[in-house]
Amino acid sequence: MSLDARAEILLKTLIERYIAEGQPVGSRTLARQAGLELSPATVRNVMADLEDLGLVRSPHTSAGRVPTERGYRVFVDTLLKVKPLNAGELYKLEHELFANHDPHHLIESASHILSEICNLAGVVTAPRREEQLAFRHIDFMSLTGQRILVILVTQDGQVHNRIIQAEREYSPAELVQAANYFNETYSGVSMNDVKRALLNEIQQASDDMQRIMQVAVQMARAALSTEEEPEELVVSGESKLMDFPELGDARKLRKLFDAFTAKSDLLHLLDQSMRAGGVKIFIGSESGYDVLADCSVVTAPYSADGRIVGTLAVIGPTRMAYEQVIAMVDITARLLSGALSSGERANRLESTNR
């Protein structure tokens, strides 16, 4: 959409003022704030033109104007200058993210940081375990009765302990043989492929090896089937949305909080964003979900060792401070990618230990 310079300045000024105060902006206020030597009458004429284009609207007959979804879209695409983080903010963000080395804690930290700095809801999809991890090593240890401790180690160094109930008691030698077989067969294989292989019948080798294979598969299958998956969606600060009058209607808030709880719609939207790549901004109805009709969602994918594994986002009203939120989402995605990548983690640990 082509606007002349005067219309662009007035539209930008109106949206910035409305984002800051949440009140309709009148022509006299715009005339003062825009820095243009225009009379209120001239400003009203420009506003009338912008209203005809569907970029602003008048909520009441005598009140000022507010931006529409279309107006926000023009603002974000052509008028907005994203405000980069200063050195202090960047250092703080980087320090808080890299303070944790456990992937799930990193995800929680990213969600919390986004919410606290933007003062909106921060959302991060946790990496799907089969996409994120590869199997490294397994050990079986006999406990009392027929219980067996399964110690599973993944390639990123995480250790998962599971206690399973076996069908009979096994000797230490049998458990060592079963673990050796499993480690030789599956070390370095993605967890998804390991789980898939465990579903298949194993019919090969000698009778003794067949027995050891069956023992290994049965115990590993039992351990992996009880493994707790990380929460698919980590949400922080959803209560902050109650501070915005346009979202303060109890019915709207209830539907919005239900969406945070159910998560399916949000997951679908963030999965779409992950496939598209880069920072994406959904304004109001652009998300495709009625519950987000009064909200904007700013998303960016994040990666681990060069592979995109999840998405983070900030959710708030359509009058959010886009120049701050876009920068925060972008840099947090980049820093989270570095924190989850093995090479970057190794460099951080090395510098920390010096």
C-alpha positions as CSV (number, residue, x, y, z in Angstrom):
1,M,0.0,0.0,0.0
2,S,1.5,3.4,-1.1
3,L,1.1,6.3,1.3
4,D,2.6,9.7,1.0
5,A,5.2,10.9,3.5
6,R,2.7,13.0,5.5
7,A,0.3,10.1,5.9
8,E,3.1,7.7,6.9
9,I,4.3,10.0,9.6
10,L,0.8,10.6,11.0
11,L,-0.1,6.8,10.9
12,K,3.2,6.0,12.6
13,T,2.7,8.6,15.3
14,L,-0.9,7.5,15.9
15,I,0.1,3.9,16.3
16,E,3.1,4.6,18.6
17,R,0.9,6.9,20.7
18,Y,-1.9,4.3,20.9
19,I,0.6,1.5,21.8
20,A,2.0,3.6,24.6
21,E,-1.3,4.8,26.1
22,G,-4.1,2.5,24.8
23,Q,-6.4,5.5,24.2
24,P,-7.8,6.8,20.9
25,V,-5.7,9.5,19.5
26,G,-7.3,12.8,18.5
27,S,-6.3,15.1,15.7
28,R,-5.0,17.9,17.9
29,T,-2.7,15.5,19.7
30,L,-1.5,14.1,16.4
31,A,-0.8,17.6,15.1
32,R,1.4,18.3,18.1
33,Q,3.1,14.9,18.3
34,A,3.9,14.4,14.6
35,G,6.3,17.3,14.4
36,L,4.6,18.6,11.2
37,E,3.3,22.1,10.8
38,L,-0.3,21.0,10.1
39,S,-3.5,22.3,11.4
40,P,-5.9,19.9,13.2
41,A,-8.3,20.2,10.2
42,T,-5.6,19.0,7.8
43,V,-4.8,16.1,10.2
44,R,-8.5,15.2,10.3
45,N,-8.5,15.1,6.5
46,V,-5.5,12.7,6.4
47,M,-7.1,10.6,9.1
48,A,-10.3,10.4,7.0
49,D,-8.2,9.1,4.1
50,L,-6.5,6.6,6.3
51,E,-9.9,5.4,7.6
52,D,-11.1,5.0,4.1
53,L,-8.1,2.8,3.4
54,G,-9.0,0.6,6.4
55,L,-5.8,1.6,8.4
56,V,-7.5,3.4,11.3
57,R,-11.0,3.5,12.8
58,S,-13.1,5.6,15.1
59,P,-14.3,3.6,18.1
60,H,-16.8,6.4,19.0
61,T,-18.3,9.3,17.0
62,S,-16.4,12.1,18.8
63,A,-13.3,10.3,19.9
64,G,-10.0,10.0,18.2
65,R,-8.9,7.1,16.1
66,V,-7.2,3.7,16.8
67,P,-5.2,1.5,14.4
68,T,-6.8,-1.5,12.7
69,E,-5.2,-4.9,12.0
70,R,-4.4,-3.6,8.5
71,G,-2.9,-0.4,10.0
72,Y,-0.7,-2.5,12.3
73,R,0.4,-4.6,9.4
74,V,1.5,-1.5,7.4
75,F,3.2,-0.2,10.5
76,V,5.2,-3.4,11.1
77,D,6.1,-4.0,7.5
78,T,7.0,-0.5,6.3
79,L,7.2,2.0,9.1
80,L,8.7,0.2,12.1
81,K,12.4,0.5,13.1
82,V,13.3,-2.4,15.3
83,K,15.2,-1.2,18.4
84,P,18.3,-3.3,19.0
85,L,19.2,-4.3,22.5
86,N,21.9,-2.3,24.2
87,A,25.0,-3.9,25.4
88,G,23.8,-4.1,29.0
89,E,20.5,-5.8,28.1
90,L,22.3,-8.2,25.8
91,Y,24.8,-9.2,28.4
92,K,22.1,-9.8,31.0
93,L,20.1,-11.9,28.6
94,E,23.1,-13.9,27.5
95,H,24.2,-14.5,31.1
96,E,20.8,-15.6,32.3
97,L,20.4,-18.0,29.4
98,F,23.8,-19.6,29.6
99,A,23.6,-19.9,33.4
100,N,21.9,-23.2,32.8
101,H,23.2,-26.1,30.8
102,D,20.3,-28.5,31.1
103,P,18.2,-28.1,27.9
104,H,14.8,-28.2,29.7
105,H,15.9,-25.5,32.1
106,L,17.2,-23.4,29.2
107,I,13.7,-23.6,27.6
108,E,12.1,-22.5,30.9
109,S,14.6,-19.7,31.2
110,A,13.9,-18.4,27.7
111,S,10.2,-18.4,28.3
112,H,10.6,-16.6,31.6
113,I,13.0,-14.0,30.2
114,L,10.8,-13.2,27.3
115,S,7.8,-12.6,29.6
116,E,9.8,-10.5,32.1
117,I,11.5,-8.2,29.6
118,C,8.5,-7.8,27.3
119,N,5.9,-7.8,30.1
120,L,3.8,-10.2,28.1
121,A,3.3,-13.9,27.8
122,G,6.5,-15.8,26.8
123,V,6.0,-19.2,25.1
124,V,8.6,-21.8,24.0
125,T,7.9,-25.1,22.4
126,A,10.3,-27.8,23.9
127,P,12.3,-29.7,21.4
128,R,10.8,-33.1,20.6
129,R,13.1,-35.5,22.3
130,E,13.5,-37.7,19.3
131,E,14.6,-34.7,17.2
132,Q,16.9,-33.4,19.9
133,L,18.7,-36.5,21.3
134,A,20.7,-39.5,20.2
135,F,21.3,-42.6,22.3
136,R,24.8,-43.1,23.7
137,H,24.9,-45.7,26.4
138,I,22.7,-48.0,28.6
139,D,23.4,-50.0,31.7
140,F,21.2,-52.5,33.6
141,M,21.7,-53.1,37.3
142,S,19.8,-55.7,39.4
143,L,17.9,-54.5,42.5
144,T,15.9,-56.5,45.0
145,G,13.4,-58.9,43.7
146,Q,12.8,-58.6,40.0
147,R,13.4,-54.9,39.8
148,I,16.1,-53.5,37.5
149,L,17.6,-50.1,37.4
150,V,18.1,-48.8,33.8
151,I,20.7,-46.1,33.4
152,L,20.2,-44.4,30.0
153,V,22.7,-41.8,28.8
154,T,22.1,-39.6,25.7
155,Q,24.6,-37.9,23.5
156,D,24.3,-34.6,25.1
157,G,25.3,-36.1,28.5
158,Q,21.9,-36.3,30.1
159,V,21.4,-39.3,32.4
160,H,18.0,-40.8,32.9
161,N,17.4,-43.4,35.6
162,R,14.4,-45.7,35.4
163,I,13.4,-48.7,37.6
164,I,11.4,-51.4,35.8
165,Q,9.8,-54.6,36.9
166,A,11.3,-57.6,35.0
167,E,9.5,-60.9,34.3
168,R,12.2,-62.8,36.2
169,E,15.5,-62.3,38.0
170,Y,18.5,-61.9,35.8
171,S,22.1,-62.7,36.7
172,P,24.7,-59.8,36.5
173,A,26.3,-61.6,33.5
174,E,23.1,-61.6,31.6
175,L,22.5,-57.9,32.3
176,V,26.1,-57.0,31.2
177,Q,25.6,-59.0,27.9
178,A,22.2,-57.4,27.3
179,A,23.7,-53.9,27.8
180,N,26.7,-54.6,25.6
181,Y,24.5,-55.8,22.8
182,F,22.2,-52.8,23.1
183,N,25.2,-50.3,23.2
184,E,26.9,-51.9,20.2
185,T,23.7,-51.9,18.2
186,Y,22.2,-48.5,19.0
187,S,25.0,-46.1,20.1
188,G,24.7,-42.9,18.2
189,V,21.2,-43.7,16.8
190,S,18.5,-41.1,17.4
191,M,16.1,-41.9,20.2
192,N,13.2,-41.9,17.7
193,D,14.9,-44.6,15.6
194,V,15.7,-46.6,18.8
195,K,12.1,-46.6,19.9
196,R,11.0,-47.6,16.4
197,A,13.4,-50.5,16.4
198,L,12.2,-51.7,19.7
199,L,8.7,-52.2,18.3
200,N,10.0,-54.7,15.7
201,E,10.4,-58.4,16.4
202,I,14.1,-59.5,16.6
203,Q,14.7,-62.9,14.9
204,Q,18.3,-63.6,14.1
205,A,21.6,-65.1,15.4
206,S,22.0,-68.1,17.7
207,D,19.7,-69.1,20.4
208,D,21.9,-67.6,23.1
209,M,22.2,-64.3,21.3
210,Q,18.5,-64.3,20.6
211,R,17.8,-64.6,24.3
212,I,20.2,-61.8,25.2
213,M,18.7,-59.6,22.4
214,Q,15.3,-60.2,23.7
215,V,16.3,-59.4,27.3
216,A,17.9,-56.1,26.1
217,V,14.9,-55.1,24.0
218,Q,12.3,-56.0,26.7
219,M,14.1,-54.0,29.4
220,A,14.9,-51.0,27.1
221,R,11.4,-50.9,25.8
222,A,10.0,-50.9,29.4
223,A,12.4,-48.1,30.4
224,L,11.7,-45.9,27.4
225,S,7.9,-46.4,27.6
226,T,8.0,-44.9,31.1
227,E,10.3,-42.1,30.2
228,E,8.7,-38.7,31.0
229,E,8.7,-36.4,28.0
230,P,9.4,-32.8,28.5
231,E,6.4,-30.5,28.5
232,E,5.6,-29.6,24.9
233,L,4.8,-26.0,25.5
234,V,6.4,-23.9,28.3
235,V,4.3,-20.7,29.0
236,S,5.3,-17.9,31.4
237,G,3.6,-14.7,32.3
238,E,0.1,-15.3,30.9
239,S,-1.4,-13.4,33.9
240,K,0.4,-10.3,32.6
241,L,-2.2,-10.1,29.8
242,M,-4.9,-9.2,32.5
243,D,-3.3,-5.8,32.7
244,F,-4.5,-4.8,29.3
245,P,-8.1,-3.4,29.2
246,E,-8.7,-4.7,25.6
247,L,-8.1,-8.2,26.9
248,G,-9.7,-7.6,30.3
249,D,-13.1,-9.0,29.4
250,A,-13.6,-12.1,31.6
251,R,-15.0,-14.1,28.7
252,K,-12.0,-13.2,26.4
253,L,-9.5,-14.0,29.1
254,R,-11.1,-17.3,30.0
255,K,-10.9,-18.4,26.3
256,L,-7.3,-17.2,26.1
257,F,-6.2,-19.0,29.2
258,D,-8.0,-22.1,28.0
259,A,-5.9,-21.9,24.9
260,F,-2.7,-21.7,27.0
261,T,-3.9,-24.7,28.9
262,A,-5.1,-26.8,26.0
263,K,-2.0,-25.8,23.9
264,S,-3.0,-27.6,20.7
265,D,-3.9,-24.4,18.8
266,L,-0.8,-22.6,20.0
267,L,1.4,-25.6,19.1
268,H,-0.1,-25.8,15.6
269,L,0.6,-22.1,15.1
270,L,4.2,-22.3,16.4
271,D,4.9,-25.4,14.3
272,Q,3.8,-23.5,11.2
273,S,6.2,-20.7,12.2
274,M,9.0,-23.2,12.7
275,R,8.6,-24.5,9.2
276,A,8.5,-21.0,7.7
277,G,11.7,-19.9,9.4
278,G,12.7,-16.4,10.6
279,V,10.8,-14.0,12.7
280,K,7.1,-14.1,12.0
281,I,4.4,-11.7,13.2
282,F,0.7,-12.7,13.4
283,I,-1.6,-9.7,14.0
284,G,-5.1,-10.4,15.3
285,S,-7.0,-12.7,12.9
286,E,-3.9,-13.5,10.9
287,S,-3.2,-16.3,13.3
288,G,-6.3,-18.1,12.1
289,Y,-7.7,-18.6,15.7
290,D,-10.6,-16.7,17.1
291,V,-9.2,-16.8,20.6
292,L,-6.2,-14.7,19.4
293,A,-8.3,-12.2,17.5
294,D,-7.3,-9.4,19.8
295,C,-3.7,-10.5,20.2
296,S,-0.4,-10.4,18.2
297,V,2.0,-13.3,18.2
298,V,5.7,-12.7,17.4
299,T,7.6,-16.0,16.8
300,A,11.1,-17.2,15.8
301,P,12.5,-20.7,15.4
302,Y,15.5,-21.9,17.4
303,S,18.0,-24.7,16.6
304,A,20.4,-27.1,18.2
305,D,23.6,-28.0,16.3
306,G,22.3,-26.4,13.1
307,R,18.9,-28.2,13.2
308,I,15.7,-26.3,13.9
309,V,14.1,-28.0,16.9
310,G,11.5,-25.6,18.3
311,T,9.9,-22.1,18.3
312,L,9.7,-19.3,20.8
313,A,7.1,-16.5,20.9
314,V,5.7,-13.6,22.7
315,I,1.9,-13.2,22.9
316,G,0.2,-10.0,23.8
317,P,-2.4,-7.5,22.7
318,T,-2.2,-6.1,19.2
319,R,-0.9,-2.8,20.6
320,M,2.3,-4.4,21.9
321,A,5.7,-2.6,21.6
322,Y,6.7,-4.3,18.4
323,E,10.1,-2.7,18.1
324,Q,11.1,-4.1,21.4
325,V,9.3,-7.5,21.1
326,I,10.6,-8.3,17.7
327,A,14.2,-7.6,18.8
328,M,13.8,-9.7,21.9
329,V,12.3,-12.7,20.2
330,D,15.0,-12.6,17.5
331,I,18.0,-12.4,19.8
332,T,16.6,-14.8,22.4
333,A,16.1,-17.4,19.6
334,R,19.7,-16.9,18.5
335,L,21.1,-17.1,22.0
336,L,19.0,-20.2,22.8
337,S,20.2,-21.8,19.7
338,G,23.8,-21.2,20.8
339,A,23.1,-22.4,24.3
340,L,21.6,-25.7,23.0
341,S,24.4,-26.3,20.5
342,S,27.2,-28.6,21.8
343,G,30.1,-26.6,20.4
344,E,28.8,-23.4,21.9
345,R,28.2,-25.1,25.3
346,A,31.7,-26.6,25.2
347,N,33.2,-23.1,24.6
348,R,31.2,-21.7,27.4
349,L,32.2,-24.4,29.9
350,E,35.8,-24.0,28.9
351,S,35.8,-20.2,29.4
352,T,33.9,-20.7,32.7
353,N,36.5,-23.2,34.0
354,R,39.6,-21.0,33.2
